Amino acid sequence: MTIAATFKWVRVTIIHPCPICGKPDWCLKSMDGKAVICARIESNIPAGSKGAGWVHQLDKPLPILPQPRPVAKQIPKATPGMLDKAYRILLSELRLSQPHYESLTRRGLSDAEILNLGYKTLPVAGRRELLNVLQSVQLAGVPGFYLDAGYWRLAGPAGIAIPVKDTRGRIAGFQIRCDRAEGGKYKWLSSRGFNAGCSPGTPIHVAGKVSIGCEVWITEGPLKADIAALRLGRLVLAVAGVGNWSGVIPIIRELKPSRAIIAFDMDKSANPAVKLHSNALMTCLIRLKVRTFEADWNVEFKGLDNILCQR
């Protein structure tokens, strides 16, 4: 056995270059930091079967390199029909907490509207019991679910689960209005990065009655879109963020609206990025020969839902 065979080796990188030649490629470091195989500078110990180069034993061991984290196996997202079935069963097992109910009523929603929209509480506790009910459901490829020791588990922060629906009314995913806003007030229900998990992407939410040639409003956020659709009596499309506006274009092509009204938040007056994306969307819609308008209102009311409910 050669001396090289007694070590476990990892490739050098730009962050951790070879300490012998200083280069970020070709060379190897031992996992315990006691030796290096340098591909450029000779020693009296050839690397042999470990590759071209020479072994250099170090008088002072290098800091032990962190072990690379294994990459969790991801799987493709399930079909729209499978997503809808799994998510509707999940909703049937969830309840709406009193604090979340009160939060929604403060937004101007009635009891009947809250019930019809399907908002529920995604809790912290009780998820294992919840998954016991769902073990017989096809969960592979459903964002938010992942495998742990052979059992399906549910990821995602605690908060209000807001169903995001496509043009056929199928639930394509959930945005969670988080109880704790660290890292953002709204997050997707996702199991990206977990074993057998996947990402929902950024689906466009379709709120209101869908029909060819109808008037279409475009705003930010599924919750705002739901409220606006109820108050306007119009179809409202919601992007998860203004930078995701391109997702509405296939829907516009499908519906061929009589006109489109862009109604992004009023911080566009102070936020150049919002204005930039609003203008880009307007340009694209005009090129599609859609009569396009931009909605403006008193900046005292940030979102479309705020002005419609005067809150």
C-alpha positions as CSV (number, residue, x, y, z in Angstrom):
1,M,0.0,0.0,0.0
2,T,1.4,3.4,-1.0
3,I,1.4,6.3,1.5
4,A,-1.2,8.0,-0.7
5,A,-3.6,5.2,-0.1
6,T,-3.6,5.8,3.7
7,F,-5.4,9.1,3.3
8,K,-8.8,10.3,2.2
9,W,-8.5,13.1,-0.3
10,V,-10.6,16.1,-1.5
11,R,-10.0,18.3,-4.5
12,V,-8.6,21.8,-3.9
13,T,-10.7,24.8,-4.7
14,I,-10.4,28.6,-5.2
15,I,-11.3,29.0,-1.6
16,H,-9.0,26.3,-0.4
17,P,-6.0,26.2,-2.9
18,C,-3.1,23.9,-2.8
19,P,-0.7,25.0,-0.1
20,I,2.3,23.7,-2.1
21,C,1.8,25.3,-5.5
22,G,-0.9,27.8,-4.6
23,K,-3.1,26.8,-7.5
24,P,-6.9,26.1,-7.2
25,D,-7.1,23.0,-9.4
26,W,-5.7,19.5,-10.0
27,C,-4.2,19.1,-6.6
28,L,-5.7,17.2,-3.6
29,K,-5.7,17.7,0.2
30,S,-6.1,15.0,2.8
31,M,-9.2,15.2,4.8
32,D,-7.2,15.3,8.1
33,G,-5.1,18.2,6.7
34,K,-1.8,16.3,7.2
35,A,-0.8,15.8,3.5
36,V,-1.2,17.2,0.0
37,I,-0.9,15.7,-3.5
38,C,0.5,18.4,-5.6
39,A,0.3,18.0,-9.3
40,R,3.0,20.5,-10.1
41,I,5.8,20.4,-7.5
42,E,7.7,17.2,-7.0
43,S,8.6,15.4,-3.8
44,N,10.3,12.1,-3.1
45,I,6.9,10.4,-2.8
46,P,4.9,9.8,-6.0
47,A,1.2,9.7,-5.7
48,G,0.9,6.5,-7.7
49,S,-2.7,5.3,-8.3
50,K,-4.2,8.4,-6.7
51,G,-3.3,10.4,-9.8
52,A,-0.4,12.4,-11.3
53,G,1.5,14.3,-8.7
54,W,3.6,13.9,-5.6
55,V,2.7,13.5,-1.9
56,H,3.8,16.2,0.5
57,Q,3.5,15.4,4.2
58,L,3.0,18.6,6.2
59,D,4.9,19.5,9.3
60,K,2.0,21.6,10.5
61,P,-1.4,20.1,9.6
62,L,-3.8,22.3,7.7
63,P,-7.2,23.2,9.3
64,I,-9.6,20.2,8.7
65,L,-11.8,21.0,5.7
66,P,-15.5,20.9,6.3
67,Q,-17.2,17.8,4.9
68,P,-19.4,18.6,1.9
69,R,-23.0,18.2,2.7
70,P,-24.7,15.5,0.7
71,V,-27.2,16.9,-1.8
72,A,-30.7,15.9,-1.0
73,K,-32.3,14.0,-3.9
74,Q,-35.0,16.2,-5.6
75,I,-37.9,14.9,-7.7
76,P,-40.0,16.4,-10.5
77,K,-43.1,18.3,-9.5
78,A,-46.3,16.3,-9.8
79,T,-49.0,17.0,-12.4
80,P,-51.5,19.8,-11.8
81,G,-54.2,17.3,-11.1
82,M,-52.1,15.5,-8.5
83,L,-51.1,18.7,-6.8
84,D,-54.7,19.8,-6.6
85,K,-55.9,16.5,-5.1
86,A,-53.1,16.4,-2.5
87,Y,-53.5,20.0,-1.5
88,R,-57.3,19.8,-1.2
89,I,-57.0,16.8,1.1
90,L,-54.4,18.8,3.2
91,L,-56.8,21.7,3.4
92,S,-59.6,19.4,4.6
93,E,-57.4,18.4,7.6
94,L,-56.4,21.9,8.5
95,R,-58.3,24.5,10.6
96,L,-58.2,28.3,10.8
97,S,-57.0,29.6,14.1
98,Q,-58.7,32.5,15.8
99,P,-55.8,34.9,15.5
100,H,-55.6,34.2,11.7
101,Y,-59.4,34.5,11.3
102,E,-59.2,37.9,13.0
103,S,-56.3,39.0,10.8
104,L,-58.3,38.1,7.7
105,T,-61.4,40.0,8.9
106,R,-59.3,43.0,9.5
107,R,-58.3,42.8,5.8
108,G,-62.0,43.3,5.0
109,L,-63.0,39.7,4.3
110,S,-66.4,38.3,5.6
111,D,-66.8,34.9,7.2
112,A,-68.4,33.5,4.0
113,E,-65.5,34.9,1.8
114,I,-62.9,33.4,4.1
115,L,-64.6,30.0,4.0
116,N,-65.0,30.1,0.2
117,L,-61.3,31.1,-0.4
118,G,-60.1,28.2,1.6
119,Y,-57.6,29.9,3.9
120,K,-56.3,27.7,6.7
121,T,-53.7,27.7,9.4
122,L,-50.5,25.8,8.8
123,P,-49.6,25.0,12.4
124,V,-46.2,24.3,14.2
125,A,-47.5,21.4,16.2
126,G,-49.4,18.3,15.2
127,R,-47.8,17.8,11.8
128,R,-46.9,14.2,12.4
129,E,-50.5,13.4,13.3
130,L,-51.6,15.3,10.2
131,L,-49.3,13.3,8.0
132,N,-50.6,10.0,9.4
133,V,-53.9,10.9,7.7
134,L,-52.1,11.7,4.5
135,Q,-49.8,8.7,4.2
136,S,-52.2,7.0,1.7
137,V,-52.2,10.1,-0.6
138,Q,-49.8,10.4,-3.5
139,L,-47.4,13.0,-2.1
140,A,-44.3,12.3,-4.3
141,G,-43.6,15.5,-6.3
142,V,-45.9,17.7,-4.2
143,P,-44.0,20.8,-3.0
144,G,-44.0,21.0,0.8
145,F,-43.7,17.3,1.3
146,Y,-40.5,15.3,1.7
147,L,-39.3,11.9,2.9
148,D,-37.7,11.3,6.3
149,A,-36.8,7.8,7.4
150,G,-39.4,6.4,5.0
151,Y,-42.2,8.6,6.1
152,W,-43.6,11.7,4.4
153,R,-43.2,14.9,6.3
154,L,-44.6,18.5,5.8
155,A,-42.2,21.4,5.6
156,G,-43.0,25.1,5.6
157,P,-43.2,27.9,8.2
158,A,-46.3,28.3,10.5
159,G,-48.8,30.8,9.2
160,I,-51.9,31.4,7.0
161,A,-51.9,29.0,4.1
162,I,-53.2,30.8,1.0
163,P,-54.2,28.6,-1.9
164,V,-52.7,29.7,-5.3
165,K,-54.9,28.6,-8.1
166,D,-54.5,28.2,-11.9
167,T,-57.0,29.2,-14.6
168,R,-58.9,25.9,-14.0
169,G,-59.3,26.6,-10.3
170,R,-56.8,23.9,-9.4
171,I,-54.5,24.5,-6.4
172,A,-51.0,24.8,-7.8
173,G,-49.3,25.7,-4.5
174,F,-49.5,27.7,-1.3
175,Q,-48.1,31.0,-0.2
176,I,-47.7,31.1,3.6
177,R,-48.3,34.4,5.4
178,C,-45.7,33.7,8.1
179,D,-46.4,34.2,11.8
180,R,-42.7,35.2,12.1
181,A,-41.5,37.6,9.4
182,E,-37.8,36.8,9.6
183,G,-36.6,36.3,6.0
184,G,-39.9,37.6,4.5
185,K,-43.5,38.0,5.4
186,Y,-44.6,35.6,2.6
187,K,-43.0,32.3,1.7
188,W,-43.9,29.4,-0.6
189,L,-44.8,26.0,0.8
190,S,-41.7,24.2,-0.5
191,S,-39.7,21.1,0.2
192,R,-36.7,22.1,-2.0
193,G,-33.5,20.9,-0.4
194,F,-35.2,18.1,1.5
195,N,-35.0,14.4,0.5
196,A,-37.5,13.6,-2.3
197,G,-38.7,17.2,-2.1
198,C,-39.3,19.8,-4.8
199,S,-39.9,23.5,-5.4
200,P,-43.3,24.9,-6.4
201,G,-41.7,27.5,-8.6
202,T,-43.6,30.8,-8.7
203,P,-47.0,30.0,-10.1
204,I,-49.4,32.9,-11.0
205,H,-52.5,33.0,-8.9
206,V,-55.8,33.4,-10.7
207,A,-58.6,35.0,-8.7
208,G,-62.1,35.5,-9.9
209,K,-64.2,34.1,-12.7
210,V,-62.2,33.1,-15.8
211,S,-63.6,33.7,-19.3
212,I,-62.2,34.4,-22.7
213,G,-62.1,38.1,-23.5
214,C,-62.7,39.3,-19.9
215,E,-61.1,42.3,-18.3
216,V,-57.9,41.3,-16.4
217,W,-56.2,43.1,-13.5
218,I,-52.6,42.3,-12.5
219,T,-51.3,42.9,-9.0
220,E,-48.9,41.6,-6.4
221,G,-49.7,38.7,-4.0
222,P,-52.5,36.1,-3.9
223,L,-54.2,37.5,-0.8
224,K,-54.4,41.0,-2.4
225,A,-55.7,39.4,-5.6
226,D,-58.4,37.5,-3.8
227,I,-59.7,40.6,-2.1
228,A,-59.5,42.7,-5.2
229,A,-61.3,40.1,-7.3
230,L,-64.2,40.1,-4.8
231,R,-64.4,43.9,-4.6
232,L,-64.0,44.6,-8.3
233,G,-65.9,41.7,-9.7
234,R,-63.1,41.1,-12.1
235,L,-60.5,38.5,-12.9
236,V,-57.2,39.4,-11.0
237,L,-53.9,37.7,-11.7
238,A,-51.3,37.8,-8.9
239,V,-47.5,37.6,-9.3
240,A,-45.5,36.5,-6.2
241,G,-43.2,39.5,-6.8
242,V,-43.0,42.2,-9.5
243,G,-40.0,40.4,-11.0
244,N,-42.1,37.4,-11.8
245,W,-44.5,39.2,-14.2
246,S,-43.5,37.1,-17.2
247,G,-45.6,34.3,-15.8
248,V,-48.8,36.2,-16.6
249,I,-48.0,36.3,-20.4
250,P,-49.1,32.7,-21.2
251,I,-52.4,33.4,-19.4
252,I,-52.9,36.6,-21.3
253,R,-52.3,34.7,-24.5
254,E,-54.9,32.1,-23.5
255,L,-57.6,34.5,-22.3
256,K,-57.2,37.2,-24.9
257,P,-58.5,39.9,-22.5
258,S,-60.5,42.9,-23.6
259,R,-58.1,45.0,-21.6
260,A,-55.5,44.7,-18.9
261,I,-54.9,46.9,-15.9
262,I,-51.6,46.8,-14.1
263,A,-52.1,47.5,-10.4
264,F,-48.8,47.0,-8.7
265,D,-48.3,48.5,-5.2
266,M,-48.0,52.3,-4.9
267,D,-44.4,52.0,-3.7
268,K,-43.6,52.1,-7.4
269,S,-43.5,55.9,-7.0
270,A,-40.5,55.5,-4.7
271,N,-39.1,52.1,-5.8
272,P,-37.4,52.2,-9.2
273,A,-37.5,48.4,-9.5
274,V,-41.3,48.2,-9.2
275,K,-41.7,50.9,-11.8
276,L,-39.2,49.2,-14.1
277,H,-41.0,45.9,-14.0
278,S,-44.4,47.6,-14.4
279,N,-43.2,49.3,-17.5
280,A,-41.7,46.1,-18.8
281,L,-45.0,44.3,-18.4
282,M,-46.9,47.1,-20.0
283,T,-44.6,47.0,-23.0
284,C,-45.0,43.3,-23.4
285,L,-48.8,43.5,-23.2
286,I,-48.9,46.3,-25.8
287,R,-46.8,44.2,-28.1
288,L,-49.5,41.5,-27.7
289,K,-52.0,44.1,-28.9
290,V,-53.8,44.1,-25.5
291,R,-55.3,47.4,-24.5
292,T,-53.3,48.2,-21.4
293,F,-53.7,50.7,-18.5
294,E,-51.9,51.4,-15.3
295,A,-53.9,51.9,-12.1
296,D,-52.9,54.7,-9.7
297,W,-54.4,55.8,-6.4
298,N,-53.6,57.8,-3.3
299,V,-50.2,56.6,-2.0
300,E,-51.7,56.5,1.5
301,F,-53.0,53.1,0.5
302,K,-50.2,50.9,-0.6
303,G,-51.9,47.9,-2.2
304,L,-54.9,47.5,-4.5
305,D,-56.7,45.7,-1.7
306,N,-56.0,48.6,0.7
307,I,-57.6,51.2,-1.6
308,L,-60.6,49.0,-2.4
309,C,-61.3,48.3,1.3
310,Q,-60.1,51.8,2.4
311,R,-57.8,50.2,4.9
